[in-house]
Amino acid sequence: MMHWNVTYNDPNRWNAVLAVSGPKWPWWDGILQSLKGNPLGSPKMDLVGLDGLQELQALRDELTHRTPVNFLRTTGGIVAFTKVRLEVYAIPIKRQELLHLKSDRSTEGADRSLLMLSFARHGNEVKLTMEGPSSASLRMEKWLNHSLAT
């Protein structure tokens, strides 16, 4: 499976998510890494495109507003979180699954940027397209590069 509904604190779902991305960091490591300037949580951006997860994209297609996306760094990769209506979905990503991370200027203006993250699992490719202010996009790109470095 590529994504899970984690709205309700079901330990079985979290175990499945963390089986893909690796365990969460211990809380004291999270504090130490934040103090060093490497927080476990990412900046937030708008998720404007989601290719490769048709079921989740179908839920998003009915929306008239953009949905946010943010990430959590784990010991073996990252977990993307996005909200559709009142439900929160987790998309775990192993470091080894990353195909590419690319930034690009948005058509909405020079002060906004696009950031595309692609990964593959079991032959299925998924592409997340995020948009936000250029400053947020640069912070997100730096955070993702650091979090997915092998």
C-alpha positions in Angstrom: 0.0 0.0 0.0 1.2 3.5 -0.7 -0.9 5.6 1.7 -2.9 5.2 4.9 -5.7 7.2 6.6 -4.1 8.0 10.0 -6.9 10.3 11.3 -7.7 7.9 14.1 -4.9 6.8 16.3 -4.9 3.2 15.1 -1.5 1.5 16.1 -1.8 -1.0 13.3 -1.9 1.7 10.7 1.0 3.6 12.3 2.9 0.3 12.4 2.3 -0.2 8.7 3.4 3.4 7.9 6.5 3.2 10.0 7.4 -0.3 8.5 7.9 1.6 5.2 9.6 4.8 6.4 11.4 3.5 9.4 10.7 4.2 13.1 10.2 7.6 14.5 13.2 9.2 16.2 13.3 9.0 20.0 11.9 12.3 21.5 15.3 13.3 23.0 16.9 12.9 19.5 14.2 15.1 18.1 14.9 17.8 20.6 18.7 17.6 20.0 18.3 17.7 16.2 15.9 20.7 16.5 18.5 22.5 18.6 21.1 21.8 15.9 18.8 23.3 13.2 17.6 20.0 11.8 14.0 19.7 12.9 12.1 16.5 12.4 9.1 18.4 11.0 9.1 20.2 7.6 7.7 23.5 6.5 4.2 23.4 5.1 3.3 23.9 1.5 0.2 23.5 -0.7 -0.1 20.1 -2.4 -1.3 21.1 -5.9 -0.7 17.8 -7.7 -0.6 14.1 -6.8 0.2 11.6 -9.6 0.3 7.9 -9.0 -2.1 7.6 -6.1 -5.4 7.6 -8.0 -7.6 6.8 -5.0 -6.3 9.7 -2.9 -6.3 12.0 -5.9 -9.9 11.2 -6.6 -10.8 12.4 -3.1 -8.8 15.6 -3.7 -10.4 16.2 -7.1 -13.8 17.0 -5.5 -12.2 19.8 -3.4 -12.5 23.5 -4.3 -9.5 24.5 -2.2 -5.9 23.5 -1.9 -4.7 21.0 0.6 -1.6 21.4 2.7 1.3 18.9 2.8 4.1 18.6 5.4 6.6 15.9 6.3 8.0 14.1 9.3 11.6 12.8 9.2 11.9 9.2 10.4 15.0 7.0 10.9 14.7 5.5 7.4 13.0 8.2 5.3 10.0 10.6 5.6 6.3 10.5 5.9 4.2 13.0 3.9 0.9 14.2 5.6 -2.0 15.7 3.7 -5.5 16.5 4.7 -8.7 15.8 2.6 -11.7 17.3 4.3 -11.3 16.1 7.9 -9.2 13.0 7.2 -5.4 13.0 7.4 -3.5 10.7 5.0 0.1 9.5 5.5 2.4 8.7 2.5 5.6 7.0 3.8 8.7 7.2 1.7 12.0 5.3 2.2 15.2 7.2 1.4 16.0 4.6 -1.3 12.7 5.1 -3.1 13.4 8.8 -4.0 13.7 9.3 -7.7 14.2 13.0 -7.8 13.5 16.3 -6.1 13.1 19.3 -8.5 12.2 23.0 -7.9 10.7 25.3 -10.6 9.2 28.7 -10.8 5.4 28.8 -10.7 3.4 30.5 -13.4 1.6 32.5 -10.7 4.5 34.9 -10.2 8.1 35.1 -9.4 7.5 35.1 -5.6 6.0 31.5 -5.8 7.8 28.2 -6.6 6.9 24.7 -7.4 8.7 21.7 -5.8 8.2 18.2 -7.2 9.1 15.1 -5.3 9.0 11.7 -7.1 9.5 8.2 -5.6 8.8 4.7 -6.7 7.7 1.6 -4.8 7.0 -1.9 -6.3 7.2 -0.4 -9.8 4.6 2.3 -9.1 5.8 5.9 -9.4 4.3 8.7 -7.3 4.8 12.4 -7.9 3.9 15.1 -5.3 3.8 18.6 -6.7 3.9 21.3 -4.0 3.6 25.1 -4.3 4.3 28.0 -2.0 6.2 31.2 -1.5 9.7 31.0 -2.9 11.2 31.3 0.6 9.1 28.4 1.9 10.0 26.3 -1.2 13.7 26.9 -0.6 13.3 25.9 3.1 11.3 22.8 2.1 13.8 21.8 -0.6 16.7 22.1 2.0 14.7 20.2 4.6 13.9 17.4 2.1 17.5 17.2 0.8 18.8 16.9 4.3 16.1 14.4 5.4 16.6 12.1 2.4 20.4 12.2 2.2 21.8 8.7 2.4 
